[in-house]
Amino acid sequence: MKEGIHPNYREVCFVDLSNGFKFVTRSCVGTRETVKMDDGRELPLFKLDTSSESHPFYTGTQKSVNDMGGRVDKFLKKFGNKAAAK
């Protein structure tokens, strides 16, 4: 392989800012900060707004369209089969 053309692929600590959940994986993402892990390693730190630990789809707190105040029923009463006919 050619030297100097490949990104720096290394272990990176990702932290979810909404709940503090941390996980370590290998990545090429650029970072400016580092974090000291519990086992003594110092890893690059990348901050996330959301992860699978806090996203409503993965946590099961996502609201269904049918359960949001009867919006679907309200639409069907207003437009009926007119929308389905087109």
C-alpha positions, 0 to 999 in steps of 0.5 A, spaced: 500 500 500 502 507 498 504 510 504 501 517 507 494 516 503 490 512 508 486 516 514 488 515 521 484 509 523 484 508 530 480 507 537 475 513 538 471 514 544 464 516 542 459 520 548 452 521 547 451 528 550 444 527 552 445 521 557 452 520 557 453 513 554 460 512 552 462 507 547 469 505 543 470 503 536 475 504 531 474 510 526 477 515 522 473 521 524 477 527 526 477 529 533 480 535 537 479 532 544 481 526 548 478 523 554 481 518 559 478 511 560 477 507 566 482 502 564 487 508 563 487 509 556 487 516 553 482 516 547 480 521 542 473 523 544 467 525 539 461 528 541 454 525 539 447 529 539 444 522 539 445 515 539 442 508 539 441 509 547 437 515 547 434 515 540 426 514 540 426 509 535 431 505 539 428 506 546 421 504 544 419 511 546 417 513 539 410 515 538 405 512 532 402 517 528 395 513 529 396 515 537 397 522 536 391 525 538 387 522 532 390 526 526 389 520 521 382 519 523 381 527 523 384 527 516 380 521 514 373 524 516 375 531 512 377 528 506 374 521 506 376 517 500 377 523 496 385 522 497 385 515 496 381 515 489 387 519 486 
